[in-house]
Amino acid sequence: MPVHTTRLGILGSAIPEQFAVDVLVLGPGCVQPYHAADWHDVLVEIEDGHIELELHSGARHTLSAGDLLWLCDVPARALHNCQPELAVIVRLSRSSSQRNR
């Protein structure tokens, strides 16, 4: 069975008005504390670079450009950019008008 390596590419796609996109850019060495409410109902794509997801246990998982994930209810502590280049995280969620339905 062939493996498809095409990235979703949220930033390069037309997004229907029912959805909202925002971008989080982490500079080299930056840490973004994890707050569960920020990731509720959000589809996440690593657009560029690498991120280390630090869990409450102290374990870290590396996420790379093209990875698609769901961080809702993840026992995370922080997202780290340990690389010398920028890391770009794209967040796709329902627009506020859709969430209030």
Phi and psi in degrees as a GROMACS rama.xvg file:
@    title "Ramachandran Plot"
@    xaxis  label "Phi"
@    yaxis  label "Psi"
@TYPE xy
-70.7817  147.716  PRO-2
-98.6563  127.6  VAL-3
-88.731  128.406  HIS-4
-111.229  12.5323  THR-5
-71.5612  130.627  THR-6
-79.8493  151.778  ARG-7
-63.7581  -46.2957  LEU-8
65.6157  56.869  GLY-9
-54.3266  -43.8151  ILE-10
-63.5832  -28.853  LEU-11
-92.1197  8.73108  GLY-12
-110.312  152.032  SER-13
-74.2009  126.73  ALA-14
-105.172  123.117  ILE-15
-59.4497  152.224  PRO-16
-63.4618  -15.4574  GLU-17
-73.0623  -8.31207  GLN-18
-120.437  157.276  PHE-19
-126.385  144.167  ALA-20
-122.376  134.732  VAL-21
-136.398  158.587  ASP-22
-121.738  132.759  VAL-23
-114.13  122.029  LEU-24
-111.234  124.196  VAL-25
-109.112  122.445  LEU-26
-73.4205  167.635  GLY-27
-54.3512  129.923  PRO-28
79.5766  0.179131  GLY-29
-80.5245  151.756  CYS-30
-126.471  132.611  VAL-31
-111.719  109.633  GLN-32
-58.8579  144.528  PRO-33
-89.5904  123.558  TYR-34
-122.264  116.325  HIS-35
-50.4424  -39.5864  ALA-36
-62.7215  -28.0707  ALA-37
-70.8438  -19.1717  ASP-38
-115.002  3.22445  TRP-39
-66.0416  128.639  HIS-40
61.7018  36.3384  ASP-41
-123.84  129.372  VAL-42
-91.7374  131.709  LEU-43
-116.446  134.354  VAL-44
-125.945  130.542  GLU-45
-81.0747  110.024  ILE-46
-81.1042  -40.0046  GLU-47
-153.727  144.521  ASP-48
86.1166  -160.293  GLY-49
-135.784  143.175  HIS-50
-126.891  141.514  ILE-51
-105.823  122.451  GLU-52
-91.8543  113.929  LEU-53
-94.3936  124.812  GLU-54
-91.0381  165.688  LEU-55
-59.7268  -28.0029  HIS-56
-71.9527  -12.8297  SER-57
97.8265  -15.3741  GLY-58
-65.1128  149.041  ALA-59
-125.806  142.341  ARG-60
-124.365  129.342  HIS-61
-87.3365  131.408  THR-62
-117.384  138.311  LEU-63
-124.2  165.453  SER-64
-48.9402  131.146  ALA-65
98.7947  -16.8503  GLY-66
-69.9048  140.118  ASP-67
-121.55  130.281  LEU-68
-151.833  172.6  LEU-69
-126.066  118.552  TRP-70
-103.409  6.93469  LEU-71
-66.7925  130.931  CYS-72
63.5619  23.3741  ASP-73
-85.6859  134.745  VAL-74
-76.7298  63.639  PRO-75
-99.7974  154.522  ALA-76
-107.331  -41.9058  ARG-77
-165.359  163.455  ALA-78
-112.87  131.396  LEU-79
-118.428  140.219  HIS-80
-107.397  101.132  ASN-81
-94.7946  5.48112  CYS-82
-96.8563  163.91  GLN-83
-81.0822  -0.886631  PRO-84
-118.826  167.03  GLU-85
-62.5111  149.639  LEU-86
-117.028  133.077  ALA-87
-118.593  124.116  VAL-88
-116.086  126.274  ILE-89
-106.7  132.559  VAL-90
-117.104  123.455  ARG-91
-112.478  124.138  LEU-92
-139.929  167.538  SER-93
-68.1056  143.389  ARG-94
-65.5207  160.295  SER-95
-58.994  -33.3519  SER-96
-67.2465  -31.2841  SER-97
-78.169  -33.0721  GLN-98
-69.6921  -28.3665  ARG-99
-87.1587  7.36259  ASN-100
